[in-house]
């Protein structure tokens, strides 16, 4: 029964507050209820009224009706404080899973001052924002991101309890634009790319794969079979041997190189590799099923690659079908995928 009532309430609210990056608040979409303090204050007024009737005391009557008028004025002022406010999402942010993603909103109050405005999303609250009459203010709301993918908050709460906290007027902004949440970077194990640069470079490699080797320090995630244990026992220095013949093209970050690994782990490994290559300004390309980003360098190239990892296998949310915050496809017929994401594992 409660679930049916909740579903009907959400459906009714969604019809009054459809998805949009801009919202003007007025009588149709502002809700108002007394707060806990307002309920207690009203109960005290009722006791005062009963006492005045019982004792026929004019001073109690006067004080009761005077305070009642204050309550009515406070109710109108609380509703008026939110009425006429215009809120626009001007930039949906980007960030990594497990962090917060900034959503930049612009608030304007053309009619009157909007005082003590609060914005909230997923227990993150932006308190006590004041919008002067006829002016605009940019507000940054930090939205938690738990999983990689598109970040489209179902609702951003907009509320005020000004002037006395006896009433709470509220509404919602339901953004149409979505932010992007990158996969959380994970230290990648040493694997060989399956991508070759071309026939000429492939022929130039050693046939037996053991003519050329690189020695480098051990990194977390390297396989123990590659450690030179004899050298470690002799010098205490833990190093890894990379045979050239075992590797594909060093320019490519390859999804298929992590055979047998779950998709989200692969994307985390690739995100870590993208960040490492970007920091060293190395040339690299990204090979995903159904999508190839050619080798390049620079911040723009790294941004393109990390965004491709963020949305891999997902469909962009639409106005009529929102995804939960940080939604990702994890397999099964009910989850949406791009054609490029099919058969990813």
Sine and cosine of phi, psi and omega as CSV:
sin_phi,cos_phi,sin_psi,cos_psi,sin_omega,cos_omega
0.00,0.00,-0.73,0.68,0.01,-1.00
-0.89,0.45,-0.59,0.81,0.02,-1.00
-0.91,0.42,-0.65,0.76,0.02,-1.00
-0.89,0.45,-0.70,0.71,0.02,-1.00
-0.89,0.46,-0.69,0.73,0.02,-1.00
-0.89,0.46,-0.66,0.75,0.02,-1.00
-0.90,0.43,-0.66,0.75,0.01,-1.00
-0.92,0.40,-0.63,0.78,0.04,-1.00
-0.89,0.46,-0.72,0.69,0.01,-1.00
-0.89,0.45,-0.64,0.77,0.02,-1.00
-0.90,0.43,-0.66,0.75,0.01,-1.00
-0.91,0.41,-0.69,0.73,0.03,-1.00
-0.90,0.43,-0.68,0.74,-0.02,-1.00
-0.90,0.44,-0.50,0.86,0.08,-1.00
-0.95,0.32,-0.57,0.82,0.03,-1.00
-0.99,0.16,-0.46,0.89,0.00,-1.00
-0.81,-0.58,0.97,0.25,0.00,-1.00
-0.94,0.33,0.26,-0.97,0.00,-1.00
-0.92,0.39,0.77,-0.64,0.03,-1.00
-0.22,-0.97,0.50,-0.87,0.06,-1.00
-0.99,0.11,-0.06,1.00,0.03,-1.00
-0.73,-0.68,0.69,-0.72,0.01,-1.00
-0.62,-0.78,0.77,-0.64,0.16,-0.99
-0.96,-0.27,0.79,-0.61,-0.10,-0.99
-0.99,-0.10,0.76,-0.65,-0.01,-1.00
-0.50,-0.87,-0.28,-0.96,-0.10,-0.99
-0.87,0.49,-0.53,0.85,-0.08,-1.00
-0.95,0.31,-0.51,0.86,-0.13,-0.99
-0.82,-0.57,0.30,0.95,0.10,-0.99
-0.96,-0.29,0.73,-0.68,0.01,-1.00
-0.91,-0.42,0.57,-0.82,-0.04,-1.00
-0.62,-0.79,0.71,-0.71,0.04,-1.00
-0.57,-0.82,0.43,-0.90,0.08,-1.00
-0.94,0.35,0.56,-0.83,0.10,-1.00
-0.99,0.15,0.00,-1.00,0.07,-1.00
-0.87,0.49,-0.66,0.75,0.04,-1.00
-0.90,0.44,-0.60,0.80,0.02,-1.00
-0.91,0.40,-0.62,0.79,0.03,-1.00
-0.91,0.42,-0.70,0.72,0.02,-1.00
-0.89,0.45,-0.66,0.75,0.00,-1.00
-0.89,0.45,-0.68,0.74,0.05,-1.00
-0.90,0.45,-0.62,0.78,0.04,-1.00
-0.90,0.44,-0.64,0.77,0.04,-1.00
-0.91,0.42,-0.62,0.78,0.06,-1.00
-0.89,0.47,-0.63,0.78,0.03,-1.00
-0.90,0.44,-0.66,0.75,0.04,-1.00
-0.90,0.44,-0.66,0.75,0.02,-1.00
-0.89,0.45,-0.64,0.77,0.01,-1.00
-0.90,0.43,-0.69,0.73,0.02,-1.00
-0.90,0.44,-0.64,0.77,0.03,-1.00
-0.90,0.44,-0.69,0.72,0.02,-1.00
-0.89,0.46,-0.63,0.78,0.03,-1.00
-0.92,0.39,-0.64,0.76,-0.06,-1.00
-0.91,0.40,-0.68,0.74,-0.06,-1.00
-0.99,-0.15,-0.06,1.00,-0.02,-1.00
0.78,0.62,0.75,0.66,-0.05,-1.00
-0.98,-0.19,0.90,-0.44,-0.06,-1.00
-0.92,0.40,-0.57,0.82,-0.01,-1.00
-0.91,0.41,-0.62,0.78,0.05,-1.00
-0.91,0.41,-0.67,0.74,0.08,-1.00
-0.83,0.55,-0.74,0.67,-0.06,-1.00
-0.87,0.49,-0.73,0.68,-0.01,-1.00
-0.91,0.42,-0.63,0.77,-0.01,-1.00
-0.90,0.45,-0.75,0.66,-0.03,-1.00
-0.94,0.34,-0.52,0.85,0.05,-1.00
-0.91,0.41,-0.72,0.69,0.03,-1.00
-0.93,0.38,-0.55,0.83,0.08,-1.00
-0.89,0.46,-0.64,0.77,0.05,-1.00
-0.90,0.43,-0.59,0.81,0.06,-1.00
-0.89,0.45,-0.65,0.76,0.01,-1.00
-0.89,0.45,-0.71,0.71,0.00,-1.00
-0.90,0.44,-0.67,0.74,0.03,-1.00
-0.90,0.43,-0.63,0.78,0.02,-1.00
-0.90,0.44,-0.61,0.79,0.01,-1.00
-0.89,0.45,-0.72,0.69,0.01,-1.00
-0.91,0.42,-0.63,0.78,-0.02,-1.00
-0.93,0.36,-0.61,0.79,0.03,-1.00
-0.90,0.44,-0.70,0.72,0.04,-1.00
-0.91,0.42,-0.68,0.74,-0.02,-1.00
-0.90,0.43,-0.53,0.85,-0.04,-1.00
-0.88,0.47,-0.52,0.86,0.01,-1.00
-0.99,-0.10,-0.41,0.91,-0.04,-1.00
-0.91,0.41,0.72,-0.69,0.01,-1.00
1.00,-0.01,-0.18,0.98,0.02,-1.00
-0.92,0.40,0.67,-0.75,0.07,-1.00
-0.89,-0.46,0.80,-0.60,-0.04,-1.00
-0.81,-0.58,0.78,-0.63,-0.07,-1.00
-0.75,-0.66,0.75,-0.66,0.13,-0.99
-0.99,0.13,0.90,-0.44,-0.05,-1.00
-0.97,-0.26,-0.25,0.97,0.06,-1.00
-0.35,-0.94,0.87,-0.50,0.14,-0.99
-1.00,0.02,0.78,-0.62,-0.18,-0.98
-0.99,0.13,-0.07,-1.00,0.02,-1.00
-0.68,-0.73,0.48,-0.88,0.02,-1.00
-0.05,-1.00,-0.04,-1.00,-0.04,-1.00
-0.99,-0.13,0.47,-0.88,0.05,-1.00
-0.85,0.52,0.66,-0.75,-0.03,-1.00
1.00,-0.02,-0.07,1.00,0.02,-1.00
-0.91,-0.42,-0.22,-0.97,0.07,-1.00
-0.93,-0.36,0.53,-0.85,-0.03,-1.00
-0.91,-0.42,0.82,-0.57,-0.03,-1.00
-0.98,0.22,0.74,-0.67,0.14,-0.99
-0.93,-0.38,0.86,-0.51,-0.06,-1.00
-0.99,-0.10,0.84,-0.54,-0.03,-1.00
-0.86,-0.51,0.51,-0.86,0.04,-1.00
-0.89,-0.45,0.85,-0.53,0.00,-1.00
-0.95,-0.31,0.70,-0.72,0.03,-1.00
-0.70,-0.71,0.65,-0.76,0.01,-1.00
-0.79,-0.61,1.00,0.02,-0.12,-0.99
-0.95,0.31,-0.39,0.92,-0.13,-0.99
-1.00,-0.04,-0.72,0.70,-0.12,-0.99
-0.39,-0.92,0.14,-0.99,0.05,-1.00
-0.91,0.42,0.66,-0.75,0.15,-0.99
-0.95,-0.32,0.89,-0.45,-0.13,-0.99
-0.92,-0.40,0.54,-0.84,0.10,-1.00
0.81,0.58,0.73,0.68,0.04,-1.00
-0.99,0.11,0.66,-0.75,0.03,-1.00
-0.81,-0.59,0.64,-0.77,0.10,-0.99
-0.87,-0.49,0.61,-0.79,-0.04,-1.00
-0.54,-0.84,0.56,-0.83,0.10,-0.99
-0.43,-0.90,0.85,-0.53,0.04,-1.00
0.79,0.62,0.79,0.62,0.08,-1.00
0.94,0.35,0.05,1.00,0.14,-0.99
-0.99,-0.10,0.85,-0.52,-0.13,-0.99
-0.86,-0.51,0.70,-0.72,0.12,-0.99
-0.96,-0.29,0.95,-0.31,-0.17,-0.98
-1.00,-0.05,0.41,-0.91,0.30,-0.95
0.76,0.65,0.85,0.52,0.08,-1.00
-0.99,-0.13,0.74,-0.68,-0.04,-1.00
-0.90,-0.43,0.80,-0.60,-0.01,-1.00
-0.91,-0.42,0.96,-0.29,0.01,-1.00
-0.90,0.43,0.45,-0.89,-0.01,-1.00
-0.87,0.49,0.73,-0.68,0.03,-1.00
0.96,0.27,0.15,0.99,-0.01,-1.00
-0.86,-0.51,0.18,-0.98,0.02,-1.00
-0.87,-0.50,0.43,-0.90,0.06,-1.00
-0.61,-0.79,0.71,-0.71,0.05,-1.00
-1.00,-0.04,0.77,-0.64,-0.04,-1.00
-0.87,-0.50,0.68,-0.74,0.05,-1.00
-0.95,-0.32,0.91,-0.41,0.04,-1.00
-0.97,-0.26,0.83,-0.55,-0.03,-1.00
-1.00,-0.01,0.91,-0.40,-0.05,-1.00
-0.98,-0.18,0.81,-0.58,0.02,-1.00
-0.90,0.43,0.63,-0.77,0.02,-1.00
-0.84,-0.54,0.89,-0.46,-0.10,-1.00
-0.99,-0.16,-0.49,0.87,-0.05,-1.00
-0.65,-0.76,0.41,-0.91,-0.02,-1.00
-0.93,0.37,0.39,-0.92,0.04,-1.00
0.74,-0.68,-0.39,-0.92,0.06,-1.00
-1.00,0.10,0.70,-0.71,-0.02,-1.00
-0.94,-0.33,0.98,-0.18,-0.01,-1.00
-0.82,-0.58,1.00,-0.10,-0.01,-1.00
-0.85,0.53,0.68,-0.73,0.02,-1.00
-0.91,0.41,-0.68,0.73,0.02,-1.00
-0.52,-0.86,0.64,-0.77,0.20,-0.98
-0.94,-0.34,0.89,-0.45,-0.06,-1.00
-0.97,0.23,0.72,-0.69,0.06,-1.00
-0.84,-0.54,0.87,-0.50,-0.07,-1.00
-0.55,-0.84,0.30,-0.96,0.10,-0.99
-0.53,-0.85,0.53,-0.85,0.08,-1.00
-0.82,-0.57,0.27,0.96,0.02,-1.00
-0.96,0.29,0.65,-0.76,0.25,0.97
-0.99,-0.16,-0.49,0.87,-0.19,-0.98
-0.92,-0.38,-0.02,1.00,-0.03,-1.00
0.97,0.25,0.23,0.97,0.02,-1.00
-0.99,0.13,-0.41,0.91,0.00,-1.00
-0.76,-0.65,0.45,-0.89,0.04,-1.00
-0.85,-0.53,0.89,-0.45,0.09,-1.00
-0.97,-0.26,0.73,-0.68,-0.06,-1.00
-0.52,-0.85,0.30,-0.96,0.14,-0.99
-0.39,-0.92,-0.17,-0.99,-0.01,-1.00
-0.68,-0.73,0.47,-0.88,0.27,-0.96
-0.94,-0.34,0.82,-0.57,0.01,-1.00
-0.94,-0.35,1.00,-0.09,-0.15,-0.99
-0.89,0.45,0.58,-0.81,0.11,-0.99
-1.00,-0.02,-0.60,0.80,0.03,-1.00
-0.97,0.23,0.51,-0.86,-0.04,-1.00
-0.87,-0.49,0.63,-0.78,0.16,-0.99
-0.99,0.17,0.03,-1.00,-0.01,-1.00
-0.82,-0.57,0.75,-0.66,0.03,-1.00
-0.93,-0.37,0.88,-0.48,-0.01,-1.00
-0.98,0.21,0.42,-0.91,0.09,-1.00
-0.89,0.45,0.59,-0.81,0.08,-1.00
-0.91,0.40,0.84,-0.55,-0.05,-1.00
-0.92,0.40,0.70,-0.72,0.04,-1.00
-0.82,-0.58,0.67,-0.74,0.03,-1.00
-0.85,0.53,0.86,-0.52,-0.13,-0.99
-1.00,0.04,0.66,-0.75,0.14,-0.99
-0.93,0.36,0.37,-0.93,-0.01,-1.00
-0.97,0.25,0.89,-0.45,0.00,-1.00
-0.73,-0.68,0.29,-0.96,0.00,-1.00
-0.99,-0.13,0.77,-0.64,0.06,-1.00
-0.91,0.41,0.58,-0.82,0.06,-1.00
-1.00,-0.06,-0.01,1.00,-0.05,-1.00
-1.00,-0.07,0.75,-0.66,0.07,-1.00
-0.97,-0.26,0.56,-0.83,0.00,-1.00
-0.96,0.30,-0.43,0.90,-0.04,-1.00
0.36,-0.93,0.18,-0.98,-0.08,-1.00
-0.91,0.42,-0.64,0.77,-0.06,-1.00
-0.90,0.43,-0.70,0.71,0.02,-1.00
-0.93,0.36,-0.56,0.83,0.02,-1.00
-0.91,0.42,-0.64,0.77,0.00,-1.00
-0.93,0.36,-0.49,0.87,-0.04,-1.00
-0.97,0.26,-0.19,0.98,0.01,-1.00
-0.98,0.22,0.36,-0.93,0.02,-1.00
-0.90,0.43,0.68,-0.73,-0.06,-1.00
-0.93,0.36,-0.71,0.70,-0.04,-1.00
-1.00,0.10,-0.16,0.99,0.09,-1.00
0.98,0.19,0.10,1.00,-0.07,-1.00
-0.84,-0.54,0.22,0.98,-0.03,-1.00
-0.99,0.15,-0.48,0.88,-0.06,-1.00
-0.77,-0.64,0.70,-0.71,0.00,-1.00
-0.60,-0.80,0.53,-0.85,0.10,-1.00
-0.93,-0.37,0.66,-0.75,0.05,-1.00
-0.93,-0.36,0.77,-0.63,-0.02,-1.00
-0.62,-0.78,0.31,-0.95,0.03,-1.00
-0.90,0.43,0.48,-0.87,0.04,-1.00
-0.93,0.38,0.65,-0.76,0.08,-1.00
-0.83,-0.55,0.47,-0.88,0.02,-1.00
-0.86,0.52,0.76,-0.65,-0.03,-1.00
0.97,-0.25,-0.25,0.97,0.05,-1.00
-0.93,0.38,0.57,-0.82,0.02,-1.00
-0.95,0.30,0.63,-0.78,-0.06,-1.00
-0.92,0.40,-0.41,0.91,-0.01,-1.00
-0.91,0.42,-0.37,0.93,-0.06,-1.00
-1.00,0.02,-0.15,0.99,-0.02,-1.00
-0.96,0.28,0.69,-0.72,0.09,-1.00
-0.99,0.12,1.00,0.02,-0.11,-0.99
-0.93,0.38,-0.57,0.82,0.02,-1.00
-0.89,0.46,-0.68,0.74,0.03,-1.00
-0.92,0.40,-0.59,0.81,0.02,-1.00
-0.91,0.42,-0.67,0.74,0.00,-1.00
-0.92,0.40,-0.51,0.86,-0.05,-1.00
-0.99,0.13,-0.66,0.76,-0.14,-0.99
-0.90,-0.43,-0.26,0.97,-0.08,-1.00
0.98,0.20,0.10,1.00,-0.01,-1.00
-0.99,-0.16,0.86,-0.51,-0.02,-1.00
-1.00,-0.06,0.92,-0.39,-0.03,-1.00
-0.79,-0.61,0.31,-0.95,-0.04,-1.00
-0.87,-0.48,0.61,-0.79,0.09,-1.00
-0.97,-0.24,0.84,-0.54,0.09,-1.00
-0.95,-0.31,0.92,-0.39,0.04,-1.00
-1.00,0.09,0.74,-0.67,-0.06,-1.00
-0.88,0.48,-0.59,0.81,-0.06,-1.00
-0.94,0.35,-0.29,0.96,-0.01,-1.00
-1.00,0.06,-0.17,0.99,-0.13,-0.99
-0.97,-0.24,0.50,-0.87,0.23,-0.97
-1.00,0.09,-0.41,-0.91,-0.01,-1.00
-0.92,0.39,0.79,-0.62,0.01,-1.00
-0.94,0.33,-0.18,0.98,-0.01,-1.00
-0.98,0.18,-0.22,0.97,-0.17,-0.99
-0.95,-0.30,0.71,-0.70,0.22,-0.98
-0.99,-0.14,0.88,-0.47,-0.28,-0.96
-0.88,-0.47,0.84,-0.54,0.06,-1.00
-0.88,0.47,-0.63,0.77,-0.07,-1.00
-0.97,0.26,-0.15,0.99,-0.02,-1.00
-0.94,0.33,-0.40,0.91,-0.03,-1.00
-1.00,-0.10,0.93,0.37,-0.07,-1.00
-0.90,0.43,0.69,-0.73,0.06,-1.00
0.98,0.19,0.08,1.00,-0.02,-1.00
-0.99,-0.16,0.65,-0.76,0.01,-1.00
-0.86,0.52,0.52,-0.85,-0.16,-0.99
-0.84,0.54,-0.71,0.70,-0.05,-1.00
-0.91,0.42,-0.55,0.83,0.07,-1.00
-0.92,0.38,-0.66,0.75,0.04,-1.00
-0.85,0.52,-0.71,0.71,-0.03,-1.00
-0.92,0.40,-0.58,0.82,0.08,-1.00
-0.91,0.42,-0.65,0.76,0.06,-1.00
-0.89,0.46,-0.71,0.71,-0.03,-1.00
-0.91,0.41,-0.61,0.80,0.04,-1.00
-0.88,0.47,-0.66,0.75,0.04,-1.00
-0.89,0.46,-0.67,0.74,0.00,-1.00
-0.91,0.40,-0.63,0.78,0.04,-1.00
-0.88,0.48,-0.71,0.71,-0.01,-1.00
-0.90,0.43,-0.65,0.76,0.03,-1.00
-0.89,0.45,-0.73,0.68,0.00,-1.00
-0.91,0.43,-0.58,0.81,0.00,-1.00
-0.92,0.39,-0.66,0.75,0.01,-1.00
-0.90,0.43,-0.59,0.81,0.01,-1.00
-1.00,0.02,0.00,1.00,-0.01,-1.00
0.83,0.55,0.63,0.78,0.02,-1.00
-1.00,0.07,0.45,-0.89,0.05,-1.00
-0.99,0.14,0.75,-0.66,0.01,-1.00
-0.41,-0.91,0.36,-0.93,0.11,-0.99
-0.82,-0.57,0.23,-0.97,-0.04,-1.00
-0.82,-0.57,0.80,-0.60,-0.01,-1.00
-0.91,-0.41,0.94,-0.34,0.08,-1.00
-0.89,-0.46,0.43,-0.90,0.06,-1.00
-0.84,0.54,0.88,-0.47,0.01,-1.00
0.99,0.15,0.03,1.00,-0.01,-1.00
-0.50,-0.87,0.77,-0.64,0.01,-1.00
-0.77,-0.64,0.78,-0.62,0.11,-0.99
-0.94,-0.34,0.89,-0.45,-0.11,-0.99
-0.91,0.42,0.47,-0.88,-0.02,-1.00
-0.85,0.52,0.66,-0.75,0.02,-1.00
-0.28,-0.96,-0.01,-1.00,0.04,-1.00
-0.74,-0.67,0.15,-0.99,0.10,-1.00
0.97,-0.24,0.29,-0.96,-0.04,-1.00
-0.91,0.42,-0.60,0.80,0.01,-1.00
-0.90,0.45,-0.65,0.76,0.02,-1.00
-0.92,0.40,-0.69,0.72,0.02,-1.00
-0.89,0.46,-0.64,0.77,0.02,-1.00
-0.90,0.44,-0.65,0.76,0.02,-1.00
-0.90,0.44,-0.65,0.76,-0.02,-1.00
-0.93,0.37,-0.69,0.73,-0.05,-1.00
-0.93,0.36,-0.53,0.85,0.08,-1.00
-0.94,0.34,-0.60,0.80,0.05,-1.00
-0.88,0.47,-0.61,0.79,0.06,-1.00
-0.93,0.37,-0.61,0.80,-0.06,-1.00
-0.89,0.45,-0.64,0.77,-0.12,-0.99
-0.96,-0.27,0.16,0.99,-0.04,-1.00
-0.87,0.49,0.81,-0.59,0.03,-1.00
0.99,0.17,0.13,0.99,-0.04,-1.00
-0.87,-0.49,0.43,-0.90,0.11,-0.99
-0.98,-0.20,0.61,-0.79,0.02,-1.00
-0.91,0.41,0.73,-0.68,-0.01,-1.00
-0.91,0.41,0.55,-0.83,0.02,-1.00
-0.93,-0.36,0.18,-0.98,-0.04,-1.00
-0.88,0.48,-0.54,0.84,-0.05,-1.00
-1.00,0.01,-0.18,0.98,-0.06,-1.00
-0.66,-0.75,0.98,0.22,-0.07,-1.00
-0.94,0.35,0.54,-0.84,0.15,-0.99
-1.00,-0.10,0.54,-0.84,0.11,-0.99
-0.88,0.47,0.27,-0.96,-0.04,-1.00
-0.84,0.54,0.83,-0.56,0.07,-1.00
0.93,0.36,0.41,0.91,-0.04,-1.00
-0.88,0.48,0.62,-0.78,0.11,-0.99
-0.67,-0.74,0.43,-0.90,0.10,-1.00
-0.99,0.12,0.76,-0.65,-0.02,-1.00
-0.84,-0.54,0.30,0.95,0.06,-1.00
0.95,-0.30,0.38,-0.92,-0.01,-1.00
0.97,-0.23,0.41,-0.91,-0.12,-0.99
-0.93,0.36,-0.39,0.92,-0.07,-1.00
-0.99,0.14,-0.09,1.00,-0.05,-1.00
-0.99,-0.16,0.63,-0.78,-0.03,-1.00
-0.99,0.14,0.58,-0.81,0.03,-1.00
-0.60,-0.80,0.45,-0.89,0.24,-0.97
-0.97,0.25,0.29,-0.96,0.10,-0.99
-0.87,0.49,-0.53,0.85,-0.01,-1.00
-0.94,0.34,-0.31,0.95,-0.04,-1.00
-1.00,-0.04,-0.20,0.98,-0.01,-1.00
-0.92,0.39,0.66,-0.75,0.03,-1.00
0.93,0.36,0.44,0.90,-0.07,-1.00
-0.93,0.36,-0.50,0.87,-0.03,-1.00
-0.98,-0.17,0.00,0.00,0.00,0.00
